[in-house]
Amino acid sequence: MDKILFMKKIIQFVKENNFLFIVCWLFVLSLIFRVFQLDHFISYHQDQVRDLFYIKDNFEKGQMILLGPKASVGNFFLPPFWYYLMSFAYVFSKSALSPAFLTAILSSLTTVIMYIFVNKFFNKKVAFISAIFYALSPLSIEYSRFAWNPNPIPLFTVLTFYFLYRFLFENDNKSFYYGAITANLAFQLHYQGMVILVFYFLTNILYRKINLKVFIKYILLNILLIFPFLIYEIKNGFTNTSGIVNFLITTQTAVKLKLFGIPFFVKFIIRDFSLFLSRVLIFKNQLIGYILLGVFLISMFLKVITYRKVSCFEKPILIFLVTSLIMLFFYKNSLIDFYLLFLIPIIIIYFVFLLFKLKNQKAVFLILFFLLIVNLSKSPTFGNYDKTYLWVKKSIRFVSQEKNYCVSYNIFPQNYIESKLKYAMTLPKNQPVYQNCDVYMYYQCSPLIKTGFYFCENPVCKYKPVELNKAELIDMYPLYSGVKIYKIQF
């Protein structure tokens, strides 16, 4: 009887707190698909190691972080918001897993905010299905399992929309400033966030919701948010500002217009954007991408030519999608999938809207059920993984078990393997006797060193500082084998 009574209380609690239960369930579902065997899937490459070393150095020196990561194009750096997020993770753990776990949490929060946003301004069915699709979206999962500055952008896209709608349709004046903050932070994460920043400003202008006083406050708020960046610029003669201006000018040169003009953009839309759509909604397949692209372009065209008949709640989404395509055209550079991360939540909401406009609701739910089953079966959560981090972690764990050891490296710099190993080497409590061991390994002259380890790539292993005939080769199979590890007893 006690068990039955307990179950009844649980059921009653769920009924009374239905919204809270759904939100928690969506968060947990999303998080599970992002943190399952996280150490197997995180990317531990050049950008991740660069960021980790940067945060470590600033913490150790007690310096304020004024700049963010270097932009992938152009000669300029971003504002520092991403490094502030990484610093928060670094406080809890210096491991490369810590910022990756934070990224997974932020992506899972995106699922929750999507549900809250769509449920509030549209309907519960569309909200629930959209949130589940984001939780299981292959592309979303791929880019939420490792630490990289573009990866949290979808969260700030959805937050910007949520606050924008509250301002436009509920006249909540505070939400205007909250939306301005989230749009600005999206831009600080990656310059694709400029699309969100421009969209937010233009939409408020189109809806005539801001006056001169509000506009001045908006400008001052954006200046305040990038104040650390401005401090750096003032101290260094506006070097990044010059880099940004030069980049914007060079993208519109005759050469860029020729290489990245209308033919290039059409090719991008047909080939790359179609694949992007398929990876967002189901899995990477060119044929499925073409079908989704056809549906997207035709529906967008029809909505644009009948704009006045479009629902007031759908209009900002339409404006956002059109603005995004226009700005992507003027970008005038190669467009890779991670440049489009800001679109993922809105693309999902848009396609779910389209499905629910079909008259046959049974067919709609069958299609949705099929897509979700396919997403589960093809999920990157259970796919192939990058062995780099596992190899580095296992290698360092093996090496740091020895007492009075030293490490020497002979690795091609292009692969950044050495920097990955060196950062991981800073984590164990048992540190090597010397940080630079090449001389000591070569002459074997330090009585403090009992064991030496030599990391080398196959073509250069035979070169000094180690006589390999006196060394033991450590077998790391089946993990990364491009770098060999030799152990030498002194």
Secondary structure as GFF3:
##gff-version 3
##sequence-region A 1 490
A	DSSP	alpha_helix	2	16	.	.	.	ID=ss1
A	DSSP	alpha_helix	18	35	.	.	.	ID=ss2
A	DSSP	alpha_helix	38	41	.	.	.	ID=ss3
A	DSSP	alpha_helix	46	61	.	.	.	ID=ss4
A	DSSP	alpha_helix	81	92	.	.	.	ID=ss5
A	DSSP	alpha_helix	97	121	.	.	.	ID=ss6
A	DSSP	alpha_helix	124	136	.	.	.	ID=ss7
A	DSSP	alpha_helix	138	142	.	.	.	ID=ss8
A	DSSP	alpha_helix	153	170	.	.	.	ID=ss9
A	DSSP	alpha_helix	173	189	.	.	.	ID=ss10
A	DSSP	alpha_helix	193	206	.	.	.	ID=ss11
A	DSSP	alpha_helix	212	225	.	.	.	ID=ss12
A	DSSP	alpha_helix	227	235	.	.	.	ID=ss13
A	DSSP	alpha_helix	239	250	.	.	.	ID=ss14
A	DSSP	alpha_helix	254	259	.	.	.	ID=ss15
A	DSSP	alpha_helix	262	267	.	.	.	ID=ss16
A	DSSP	pi_helix	268	273	.	.	.	ID=ss17
A	DSSP	alpha_helix	274	281	.	.	.	ID=ss18
A	DSSP	alpha_helix	286	305	.	.	.	ID=ss19
A	DSSP	three_ten_helix	307	309	.	.	.	ID=ss20
A	DSSP	alpha_helix	315	331	.	.	.	ID=ss21
A	DSSP	three_ten_helix	337	343	.	.	.	ID=ss22
A	DSSP	alpha_helix	344	356	.	.	.	ID=ss23
A	DSSP	alpha_helix	361	377	.	.	.	ID=ss24
A	DSSP	three_ten_helix	380	382	.	.	.	ID=ss25
A	DSSP	alpha_helix	388	399	.	.	.	ID=ss26
A	DSSP	beta_strand	405	410	.	.	.	ID=ss27
A	DSSP	three_ten_helix	413	415	.	.	.	ID=ss28
A	DSSP	alpha_helix	417	425	.	.	.	ID=ss29
A	DSSP	alpha_helix	438	443	.	.	.	ID=ss30
A	DSSP	beta_strand	451	457	.	.	.	ID=ss31
A	DSSP	three_ten_helix	458	460	.	.	.	ID=ss32
A	DSSP	three_ten_helix	468	470	.	.	.	ID=ss33
A	DSSP	beta_strand	472	474	.	.	.	ID=ss34
A	DSSP	beta_strand	483	489	.	.	.	ID=ss35
###
